[in-house]
Amino acid sequence: MEFRWLKQNNAAEAIVVFGGWAVGPEVFWHLDGPQDILFAGDYTDLNAELPDLSGYSRVSVLAWSFGVAAYAHWQQERPDPFQRKAAVNGSLQPVNRGAGIPPAVFRRTMETLSLESYQGFLTRVFGAPQEAEALDVPARRAELLAVEQRGDAPQMRFDKVWISSGDKIFPPANLARAWAGQNVTQIDAPHAPFGRFSHWEELFQ
């Protein structure tokens, strides 16, 4: 795992984004707001440490897809610097028949991973065909294996949970079970719903 700044202008607030698998920060570029943005990706290991965020008056975390479980695993046994937490189309049980991606589907994705299957994955993520993307197949397969072996994340409450009705990666019914009793909002969108938003702040409301 690594952290890298997408935007750093000495703002009053920082948002730490735990992104999804094999999808870079480009899905967030259009989101506007005064906040500084720190992006986390590649969950093959979770050894990275946050930079010093003590100068910010507020620090929030936004976790998407496999970033939800990765964040919860990472946060365990570390001081929690976040005043607000939002989860988008992910689960603390990422590989789970009733609360995440069914294990057979996950295993098939991992075992058949190729440039061609990755393009199909991107189509499901965004709800429409995407331009061809390069992929380091062995590295991304290793990341999936790490997610599977890491298993369920510790239980954690989020201030806001988003579930897309058109999610073709995490079954929406499974996410509804996973987040029962928390502050859930359903949205008519694909697995990557960020095109429905224009400002970072909307994702925490």
Secondary structure by P-SEA (a helix, b strand, c coil): cbbbbcccccccbbbbbbccccccccccccccccbbbbbbcccccccccccccccccbbbbbbccaaaaaaaaaaccccccccbbbbcccccccccccccccaaaaaaaaaaccaaaaaaaaaaaacccccbbbbaaaaaaaaaaaaaaaccccbbbbcbbbbbcccccccaaaaaaaacccccccccccccccccccccccccc
